[in-house]
Amino acid sequence: MLAFPPVADARHRLVQVLGRARAADLVPVEAAAGGYTLTGFLAPPRETLASARLVWTYVAVGGAGTGRWVRDRLLLRAVLDGYASLVMRGRYPIAVLFLAIPPGEVDVNVHPAKLEVRFRSPAAVHQLLVPVLRARLAAALASPPAAFAREAAPAYAAPRVDGAPQAAAAAQAPLWTAAPRGFASLRFIGQIFDGYLLCEGEGRVVLIDQHAAHERVVFERLRAECRAGGIARDRLLVPETIALPAAESAALAEHAAALAAAGLEGEPFGEGTFLLRTVPRLLRGRDVGALVRAVAGELVEEGASAAAERAADAALATIACHGVVRVGQRLGAAEAQALLASMDGVEVSAHCPHGRPVAAELARTQLEALFRR
């Protein structure tokens, strides 16, 4: 049991529960549509956990109070979809959401302890949450928020949170992982370990993972093409037969429309075989068999009931991964500078589509501190 003194609002309560440093990085989110009202707070994508224990969702009927804490698969799925392409598979973000729902739109009596609910229109809830979370995260990554926790907060004894002293947990909390503004303005110094670009900016040193950076750029371009009507593709003169386990072949067949929009047209061809007819033009001359097997594996991991948008994004992320520069590939100064310039053209450049960070910064003051200057 944790006993806290009264506070003015939910943000100050989060300072008490999560610790000042971790709570400082949370950004507020709010939206309203169709009688639904959403408020809450989101943590930076870099700060993730191995479980969903810090995804807290509350549902209020008729907008009364903050609502009841619930464990709901739909709300968790919406949070994960909102963080999609920003968080690595198997990791979970930190989010606190309060959803107010009109009377009659939710059944709160489906669990003896009222820990679960059943929405009358689950699609409406999902469609409200996901775009709002994505837009708020993109905006926060583009312009890191000021810490609200610097405001005066009541003093209290630091309790233990998740088995560790709160102060210790807070001290380890990372900041928002916004990519450096103006990649093109960075001065390329050189490439280290055949995979990382060393750059200098105003008062800082920036290290960039060339594969992760190029992957995000290509993923965003492919997704834009896909939404605009389809990705440019080449039709194979002779369709390629690819051996696949039955489950993977079935996953490709289930999401045939999404894959076709991504430039991969084909169909099952007998037991354990997939017949591929087109490939994305980006991958001309590449090993398409390896690509299809990788895409099929992604879809199987997503689950048989994966929504079309998630399936399409999983395919696009894999296509991007196979079509960009890799660690171990040497880049010249002109190629590196072109990559930096292209990163300024995408909305979210802090993470690759699989959730790994793209860049790391070291301020000049931090560097000088290493040498006791």
C-alpha positions as CSV (number, residue, x, y, z in Angstrom):
1,M,0.0,0.0,0.0
2,L,1.2,3.5,-0.9
3,A,-0.1,6.6,1.0
4,F,0.5,9.9,-0.7
5,P,-0.5,13.4,0.4
6,P,-3.1,15.2,-1.7
7,V,-2.0,16.9,-4.9
8,A,-3.6,19.3,-7.3
9,D,-3.8,17.1,-10.4
10,A,-2.8,13.8,-12.0
11,R,0.5,15.1,-13.2
12,H,1.7,15.8,-9.7
13,R,0.4,12.4,-8.6
14,L,2.6,10.8,-11.3
15,V,5.6,12.6,-9.8
16,Q,4.9,10.9,-6.6
17,V,4.3,7.4,-8.1
18,L,6.8,7.3,-10.9
19,G,9.5,9.6,-9.5
20,R,10.3,13.2,-10.5
21,A,12.7,12.4,-13.4
22,R,10.6,9.8,-15.0
23,A,7.4,11.8,-14.7
24,A,9.2,14.8,-16.1
25,D,9.5,13.1,-19.4
26,L,5.8,12.4,-19.8
27,V,3.9,14.4,-22.3
28,P,0.2,15.1,-22.0
29,V,-2.3,13.9,-24.6
30,E,-5.9,14.8,-25.1
31,A,-8.7,14.3,-27.6
32,A,-12.4,14.2,-27.9
33,A,-14.7,12.7,-30.6
34,G,-18.2,11.1,-30.8
35,G,-18.8,11.6,-27.1
36,Y,-15.5,10.0,-26.1
37,T,-12.9,12.0,-24.2
38,L,-9.3,11.0,-23.9
39,T,-6.7,12.5,-21.6
40,G,-3.4,11.1,-20.3
41,F,0.4,11.0,-20.4
42,L,2.9,9.3,-22.6
43,A,6.5,8.4,-21.9
44,P,9.3,8.6,-24.5
45,P,9.6,5.5,-26.8
46,R,13.2,4.8,-25.6
47,E,11.9,4.1,-22.0
48,T,10.3,0.7,-22.3
49,L,9.8,-2.4,-20.1
50,A,9.6,-6.1,-20.6
51,S,5.9,-6.1,-19.6
52,A,2.9,-3.9,-19.8
53,R,2.9,-3.2,-16.1
54,L,3.2,0.6,-16.5
55,V,0.5,0.9,-19.2
56,W,-2.3,2.1,-16.9
57,T,-5.8,2.6,-18.4
58,Y,-8.8,4.1,-16.7
59,V,-12.4,4.1,-17.9
60,A,-15.1,6.5,-16.7
61,V,-18.7,6.3,-17.7
62,G,-20.4,9.6,-18.3
63,G,-17.2,11.5,-17.6
64,A,-17.4,11.2,-13.8
65,G,-14.0,11.4,-12.1
66,T,-10.9,9.8,-13.4
67,G,-12.6,6.5,-13.8
68,R,-11.8,2.9,-12.8
69,W,-8.5,1.2,-13.5
70,V,-9.1,-1.6,-15.9
71,R,-7.0,-4.3,-17.7
72,D,-8.4,-4.2,-21.3
73,R,-6.8,-5.8,-24.3
74,L,-8.4,-3.3,-26.7
75,L,-6.9,-0.4,-24.9
76,L,-3.5,-2.1,-24.6
77,R,-3.6,-2.9,-28.3
78,A,-4.4,0.7,-29.1
79,V,-1.4,1.9,-27.0
80,L,0.9,-0.5,-28.7
81,D,-0.4,0.5,-32.1
82,G,0.1,4.1,-31.2
83,Y,3.8,3.4,-30.4
84,A,4.2,1.1,-33.5
85,S,7.5,1.5,-35.3
86,L,8.9,3.4,-32.2
87,V,9.2,0.5,-29.7
88,M,11.0,-2.7,-30.3
89,R,9.0,-6.0,-30.5
90,G,8.6,-7.5,-27.1
91,R,9.0,-4.2,-25.3
92,Y,6.2,-2.1,-23.8
93,P,5.9,1.7,-23.3
94,I,4.8,3.7,-20.3
95,A,1.5,5.3,-20.7
96,V,-1.4,6.5,-18.4
97,L,-4.7,7.1,-20.2
98,F,-8.1,8.2,-18.9
99,L,-11.0,7.5,-21.2
100,A,-14.5,8.9,-20.6
101,I,-17.3,7.1,-22.4
102,P,-21.0,8.0,-22.8
103,P,-23.4,5.8,-20.8
104,G,-24.5,2.7,-22.6
105,E,-21.2,2.5,-24.7
106,V,-19.5,0.2,-22.2
107,D,-20.4,-2.8,-20.1
108,V,-18.5,-2.7,-16.7
109,N,-20.0,-5.9,-15.4
110,V,-18.0,-8.5,-17.4
111,H,-15.5,-9.2,-14.6
112,P,-16.2,-10.1,-11.0
113,A,-13.8,-7.4,-9.7
114,K,-14.7,-5.0,-12.5
115,L,-11.1,-5.2,-13.9
116,E,-12.3,-5.7,-17.4
117,V,-14.8,-3.9,-19.6
118,R,-16.6,-4.6,-22.9
119,F,-17.0,-1.7,-25.4
120,R,-20.1,-1.5,-27.5
121,S,-18.0,0.0,-30.4
122,P,-14.4,-1.3,-30.0
123,A,-13.5,0.0,-33.4
124,A,-14.5,3.5,-32.5
125,V,-12.3,3.4,-29.4
126,H,-9.3,2.1,-31.3
127,Q,-9.8,4.6,-34.1
128,L,-9.9,7.5,-31.6
129,L,-6.8,6.5,-29.6
130,V,-4.3,5.3,-32.2
131,P,-4.0,8.4,-34.5
132,V,-4.0,10.7,-31.4
133,L,-1.2,8.8,-29.7
134,R,0.9,8.6,-32.9
135,A,0.5,12.4,-33.6
136,R,1.4,13.3,-30.0
137,L,4.4,11.1,-30.0
138,A,5.6,12.4,-33.4
139,A,5.2,16.0,-32.2
140,A,7.0,15.3,-28.9
141,L,9.9,13.6,-30.7
142,A,10.1,16.6,-33.1
143,S,10.1,19.1,-30.2
144,P,11.0,17.6,-26.8
145,P,8.6,18.8,-24.0
146,A,9.6,21.0,-21.1
147,A,9.6,19.1,-17.8
148,F,6.5,19.8,-15.8
149,A,8.0,18.1,-12.7
150,R,10.2,21.2,-12.1
151,E,7.0,22.8,-10.8
152,A,6.7,22.9,-7.0
153,A,5.4,19.6,-5.7
154,P,4.5,18.6,-2.1
155,A,7.3,16.9,-0.1
156,Y,6.8,13.3,0.8
157,A,8.8,10.3,1.9
158,A,10.0,8.4,-1.2
159,P,8.3,5.0,-1.3
160,R,9.5,2.0,-3.0
161,V,8.2,1.6,-6.5
162,D,8.4,-1.8,-8.3
163,G,10.7,-3.1,-5.6
164,A,13.3,-0.3,-5.9
165,P,13.7,3.1,-4.1
166,Q,11.9,5.7,-6.1
167,A,14.9,8.1,-6.2
168,A,17.1,5.4,-7.7
169,A,14.6,4.5,-10.4
170,A,14.1,8.1,-11.3
171,A,17.8,8.8,-11.6
172,Q,18.1,6.2,-14.3
173,A,15.2,7.6,-16.4
174,P,16.3,8.7,-19.9
175,L,15.1,11.8,-21.6
176,W,13.0,12.1,-24.7
177,T,14.8,10.5,-27.7
178,A,14.2,13.3,-30.2
179,A,16.5,13.1,-33.2
180,P,18.9,16.1,-33.6
181,R,17.3,19.0,-35.4
182,G,18.8,19.8,-38.8
183,F,20.6,16.6,-39.7
184,A,21.7,18.2,-42.9
185,S,23.5,21.0,-40.9
186,L,25.7,18.4,-39.1
187,R,29.3,18.2,-40.3
188,F,30.2,14.7,-41.2
189,I,33.5,13.8,-39.6
190,G,33.8,10.1,-40.6
191,Q,32.5,6.6,-40.4
192,I,33.5,4.4,-37.4
193,F,33.2,0.6,-37.1
194,D,31.9,0.5,-40.7
195,G,28.4,1.4,-39.6
196,Y,28.2,4.6,-37.6
197,L,28.4,8.1,-38.8
198,L,30.4,10.5,-36.5
199,C,29.1,14.1,-36.9
200,E,29.6,17.4,-35.3
201,G,27.0,20.0,-34.6
202,E,26.7,23.2,-32.7
203,G,28.1,22.3,-29.2
204,R,27.6,18.6,-29.6
205,V,28.8,15.3,-31.1
206,V,26.3,13.1,-32.8
207,L,26.6,9.4,-33.6
208,I,24.2,8.0,-36.2
209,D,23.4,4.3,-36.9
210,Q,23.5,4.4,-40.7
211,H,21.3,1.3,-41.1
212,A,18.7,2.5,-38.7
213,A,18.6,6.0,-40.1
214,H,18.3,4.8,-43.7
215,E,15.7,2.2,-42.7
216,R,13.5,4.9,-41.2
217,V,13.8,7.2,-44.2
218,V,12.9,4.4,-46.7
219,F,10.1,3.1,-44.5
220,E,8.4,6.5,-44.3
221,R,8.8,6.9,-48.1
222,L,7.3,3.4,-48.7
223,R,4.5,4.0,-46.4
224,A,3.6,7.3,-48.1
225,E,3.7,5.6,-51.5
226,C,1.6,2.7,-50.2
227,R,-1.1,5.1,-48.9
228,A,-1.0,7.1,-52.2
229,G,-2.0,4.1,-54.3
230,G,0.8,1.5,-54.1
231,I,4.5,1.0,-54.2
232,A,6.4,0.9,-57.5
233,R,7.0,-2.7,-58.4
234,D,8.5,-4.9,-61.1
235,R,6.7,-7.9,-62.5
236,L,8.9,-11.0,-62.6
237,L,9.2,-12.5,-66.0
238,V,9.1,-15.9,-64.4
239,P,7.2,-16.0,-61.0
240,E,9.4,-17.3,-58.2
241,T,8.4,-20.2,-56.1
242,I,9.4,-19.9,-52.5
243,A,9.2,-22.8,-50.0
244,L,7.4,-21.7,-46.8
245,P,6.0,-23.5,-43.8
246,A,2.2,-23.8,-43.9
247,A,1.6,-21.2,-41.2
248,E,3.7,-18.6,-43.0
249,S,2.1,-19.2,-46.4
250,A,-1.3,-18.8,-44.7
251,A,-0.3,-15.5,-43.2
252,L,0.8,-14.2,-46.6
253,A,-2.5,-15.3,-48.1
254,E,-4.5,-13.7,-45.3
255,H,-2.9,-10.3,-45.9
256,A,-2.6,-10.6,-49.6
257,A,-4.2,-7.1,-50.2
258,A,-1.8,-5.4,-47.8
259,L,1.2,-7.2,-49.3
260,A,0.1,-6.3,-52.9
261,A,0.0,-2.6,-51.9
262,A,3.5,-3.0,-50.6
263,G,4.6,-4.4,-54.0
264,L,4.5,-8.1,-53.1
265,E,1.9,-9.8,-55.3
266,G,1.5,-13.6,-55.2
267,E,-0.5,-16.5,-53.8
268,P,0.0,-19.9,-52.3
269,F,1.0,-22.5,-54.8
270,G,0.4,-25.9,-53.5
271,E,1.3,-27.1,-50.0
272,G,4.3,-25.3,-48.5
273,T,5.0,-23.1,-51.5
274,F,4.3,-19.4,-52.3
275,L,4.3,-18.1,-55.8
276,L,5.7,-14.5,-56.0
277,R,4.8,-12.4,-59.1
278,T,6.0,-8.9,-58.3
279,V,8.7,-7.3,-56.1
280,P,9.1,-3.7,-54.9
281,R,11.3,-1.8,-57.4
282,L,13.5,-0.8,-54.5
283,L,14.7,-4.4,-54.2
284,R,15.5,-5.0,-57.8
285,G,18.3,-7.6,-58.0
286,R,18.0,-8.6,-54.3
287,D,17.2,-12.0,-52.8
288,V,13.4,-11.9,-52.9
289,G,13.1,-15.3,-51.4
290,A,14.8,-14.1,-48.2
291,L,12.6,-11.1,-48.2
292,V,9.3,-13.0,-48.5
293,R,10.4,-15.4,-45.8
294,A,11.2,-12.5,-43.5
295,V,7.9,-10.8,-44.2
296,A,6.0,-14.1,-43.6
297,G,7.8,-14.5,-40.3
298,E,6.9,-10.9,-39.3
299,L,3.2,-11.6,-40.0
300,V,3.2,-14.8,-38.1
301,E,4.6,-13.0,-35.1
302,E,2.0,-10.3,-35.5
303,G,-0.7,-13.0,-35.2
304,A,-3.3,-14.3,-37.5
305,S,-5.8,-11.5,-36.6
306,A,-3.4,-8.6,-37.2
307,A,-5.1,-5.6,-38.5
308,A,-4.4,-4.8,-42.2
309,E,-2.5,-1.6,-41.2
310,R,-0.2,-3.4,-38.8
311,A,0.4,-6.1,-41.3
312,A,1.3,-3.6,-44.0
313,D,3.6,-1.7,-41.7
314,A,5.3,-4.9,-40.7
315,A,5.9,-5.8,-44.4
316,L,7.1,-2.3,-45.2
317,A,9.6,-2.3,-42.3
318,T,11.0,-5.6,-43.5
319,I,11.2,-4.3,-47.1
320,A,13.0,-1.2,-45.9
321,C,15.4,-3.3,-43.8
322,H,16.4,-5.4,-46.9
323,G,16.7,-2.4,-49.2
324,V,19.0,0.0,-47.3
325,V,22.7,0.3,-46.3
326,R,23.8,-2.0,-43.7
327,V,26.4,-2.1,-40.9
328,G,29.7,-3.0,-42.5
329,Q,29.0,-1.0,-45.7
330,R,31.5,1.8,-46.3
331,L,30.0,5.2,-47.0
332,G,31.7,8.2,-48.6
333,A,31.3,11.7,-47.5
334,A,28.8,12.5,-50.2
335,E,26.7,9.4,-49.4
336,A,26.7,10.2,-45.7
337,Q,25.7,13.8,-46.3
338,A,22.9,12.7,-48.6
339,L,21.6,10.4,-45.9
340,L,21.7,13.2,-43.3
341,A,19.7,15.5,-45.6
342,S,17.1,12.8,-46.3
343,M,16.5,12.3,-42.6
344,D,15.3,15.9,-42.3
345,G,12.5,15.0,-44.7
346,V,10.7,12.4,-42.5
347,E,8.3,13.2,-39.6
348,V,9.9,10.8,-37.1
349,S,13.6,10.2,-37.4
350,A,14.5,9.2,-33.8
351,H,13.9,5.5,-34.3
352,C,14.1,2.9,-37.0
353,P,10.7,1.2,-37.9
354,H,11.6,-1.6,-35.5
355,G,12.0,0.7,-32.6
356,R,15.8,1.0,-32.3
357,P,17.3,4.5,-31.7
358,V,18.8,6.2,-34.7
359,A,21.2,8.7,-33.1
360,A,23.0,9.4,-29.8
361,E,24.2,12.8,-28.8
362,L,27.1,14.0,-26.5
363,A,27.1,17.6,-25.5
364,R,30.4,19.4,-25.6
365,T,30.2,19.9,-21.8
366,Q,29.8,16.2,-21.3
367,L,32.8,15.5,-23.5
368,E,34.9,18.0,-21.7
369,A,33.8,16.5,-18.4
370,L,35.3,13.2,-19.4
371,F,38.7,14.9,-19.6
372,R,38.2,16.9,-16.4
373,R,38.0,20.2,-18.3
